[in-house]
């Protein structure tokens, strides 16, 4: 069209350079967390202080929280900080080297059964709560999917599938982020009080904490083993996102309030989290001895570094002021629902622990 100037496309080099400041901030916050852990623990031992051993995971999150809620994250850092989800998925893929396929099959089978029960119970209860509090139907649907599957990712996937408006998705995302931040600090405490094993606690985190990053962090705050199991269980939960989103898309299409779904298999493939396949592929290679012991150790260390950037990003993205602007009712519905889901999934885990001996 005449008179319309073409917008120049940003080169791949330009995009990479734009990410560097934020990635450097993630790395700086993560390394600061590790240095704080080491320095404080060294001082505590040297001076015989009665100080708890606080993992670097919590220090990284706390440093990020302080930055986000005092100085704020400047615009030039935000694109790079947003890559924390990339590091999360990369960390999960590399974590496959620490699980043999037999372990994945055994633990994943139990996790899948518990995940199906969790999803069914969560969707039903959150839908009931949303209606009881008079929330808009599509906002209720977004909160239900976010609580049942994988937090913000599920909300974004469902928003497009059911033609929800931006306001509803903003409310739902703010509520889920706030509740994820609360879970980070409450779940490890509850696990300690109840004397849960690493196995039971890790599976509980993977079932009950919404966002994958928060689930990984809450598990790692308990122990390294709990963190791995939390990620495995949460990955099993993530793998079902396509089926749940497809169900909601078909429901709203029947009501004439969303576009009809064309090819269902293609829809499921688009919504399926591809990093799950990467995790299984690396696990397959590890199972058949493709990696040497040194290579396995190197992959495990790379996974920890990827998660370190992820945990820094978790703290940096939590802004209490922004969350408060979104209103109270979705948060109240989410809070009541999350407490009920946490109790329900804890009961599931305790019963499964008795039956399966973990």
Secondary structure in CASP SS format (residue, H / E / C, confidence):
PFRMAT SS
TARGET T0000
AUTHOR 0000-0000-0000
METHOD secondary structure of the structure
MODEL  1
X C 1.00
X C 1.00
X C 1.00
X C 1.00
X C 1.00
X C 1.00
X C 1.00
X C 1.00
X C 1.00
X C 1.00
X C 1.00
X H 1.00
X H 1.00
X H 1.00
X H 1.00
X H 1.00
X H 1.00
X H 1.00
X H 1.00
X H 1.00
X H 1.00
X H 1.00
X H 1.00
X H 1.00
X H 1.00
X H 1.00
X H 1.00
X H 1.00
X H 1.00
X H 1.00
X H 1.00
X H 1.00
X H 1.00
X H 1.00
X H 1.00
X H 1.00
X H 1.00
X H 1.00
X H 1.00
X H 1.00
X H 1.00
X H 1.00
X H 1.00
X H 1.00
X H 1.00
X H 1.00
X H 1.00
X C 1.00
X C 1.00
X C 1.00
X C 1.00
X C 1.00
X C 1.00
X C 1.00
X C 1.00
X H 1.00
X H 1.00
X H 1.00
X H 1.00
X H 1.00
X H 1.00
X H 1.00
X H 1.00
X H 1.00
X H 1.00
X H 1.00
X H 1.00
X H 1.00
X H 1.00
X C 1.00
X C 1.00
X C 1.00
X C 1.00
X C 1.00
X H 1.00
X H 1.00
X H 1.00
X H 1.00
X H 1.00
X H 1.00
X H 1.00
X C 1.00
X C 1.00
X H 1.00
X H 1.00
X H 1.00
X H 1.00
X H 1.00
X H 1.00
X H 1.00
X H 1.00
X H 1.00
X H 1.00
X H 1.00
X H 1.00
X H 1.00
X H 1.00
X H 1.00
X C 1.00
X C 1.00
X H 1.00
X H 1.00
X H 1.00
X H 1.00
X H 1.00
X H 1.00
X H 1.00
X H 1.00
X H 1.00
X H 1.00
X H 1.00
X H 1.00
X H 1.00
X H 1.00
X H 1.00
X H 1.00
X H 1.00
X H 1.00
X H 1.00
X H 1.00
X H 1.00
X H 1.00
X H 1.00
X H 1.00
X H 1.00
X H 1.00
X H 1.00
X H 1.00
X H 1.00
X H 1.00
X H 1.00
X H 1.00
X C 1.00
X C 1.00
X C 1.00
X C 1.00
X H 1.00
X H 1.00
X H 1.00
X H 1.00
X H 1.00
X H 1.00
X H 1.00
X H 1.00
X H 1.00
X H 1.00
X H 1.00
X H 1.00
X C 1.00
X C 1.00
X H 1.00
X H 1.00
X H 1.00
X H 1.00
X H 1.00
X H 1.00
X H 1.00
X H 1.00
X H 1.00
X H 1.00
X H 1.00
X H 1.00
X C 1.00
X C 1.00
X C 1.00
X H 1.00
X H 1.00
X H 1.00
X H 1.00
X H 1.00
X H 1.00
X H 1.00
X H 1.00
X H 1.00
X H 1.00
X H 1.00
X H 1.00
X H 1.00
X H 1.00
X H 1.00
X H 1.00
X H 1.00
X H 1.00
X H 1.00
X H 1.00
X H 1.00
X H 1.00
X H 1.00
X H 1.00
X H 1.00
X H 1.00
X H 1.00
X H 1.00
X C 1.00
X C 1.00
X C 1.00
X C 1.00
X H 1.00
X H 1.00
X H 1.00
X H 1.00
X H 1.00
X H 1.00
X H 1.00
X H 1.00
X H 1.00
X H 1.00
X H 1.00
X C 1.00
X C 1.00
X C 1.00
X H 1.00
X H 1.00
X H 1.00
X H 1.00
X H 1.00
X H 1.00
X H 1.00
X H 1.00
X H 1.00
X H 1.00
X H 1.00
X C 1.00
X H 1.00
X H 1.00
X H 1.00
X H 1.00
X H 1.00
X H 1.00
X H 1.00
X H 1.00
X H 1.00
X H 1.00
X H 1.00
X H 1.00
X H 1.00
X H 1.00
X H 1.00
X C 1.00
X C 1.00
X H 1.00
X H 1.00
X H 1.00
X H 1.00
X H 1.00
X H 1.00
X H 1.00
X H 1.00
X H 1.00
X H 1.00
X H 1.00
X H 1.00
X H 1.00
X H 1.00
X C 1.00
X C 1.00
X C 1.00
X C 1.00
X C 1.00
X C 1.00
X C 1.00
X C 1.00
X C 1.00
X H 1.00
X H 1.00
X H 1.00
X H 1.00
X H 1.00
X H 1.00
X H 1.00
X H 1.00
X C 1.00
X C 1.00
X C 1.00
X H 1.00
X H 1.00
X H 1.00
X H 1.00
X H 1.00
X H 1.00
X H 1.00
X H 1.00
X H 1.00
X H 1.00
X H 1.00
X H 1.00
X H 1.00
X C 1.00
X C 1.00
X C 1.00
X C 1.00
X C 1.00
X H 1.00
X H 1.00
X H 1.00
X H 1.00
X H 1.00
X H 1.00
X H 1.00
X H 1.00
X H 1.00
X H 1.00
X H 1.00
X H 1.00
X H 1.00
X H 1.00
X H 1.00
X H 1.00
X H 1.00
X H 1.00
X H 1.00
X H 1.00
X H 1.00
X H 1.00
X H 1.00
X H 1.00
X H 1.00
X C 1.00
X C 1.00
X H 1.00
X H 1.00
X H 1.00
X H 1.00
X H 1.00
X C 1.00
X C 1.00
X C 1.00
X C 1.00
X H 1.00
X H 1.00
X H 1.00
X H 1.00
X H 1.00
X H 1.00
X H 1.00
X H 1.00
X H 1.00
X H 1.00
X H 1.00
X H 1.00
X H 1.00
X H 1.00
X H 1.00
X H 1.00
X H 1.00
X H 1.00
X H 1.00
X H 1.00
X H 1.00
X H 1.00
X H 1.00
X H 1.00
X H 1.00
X H 1.00
X H 1.00
X H 1.00
X C 1.00
X C 1.00
END
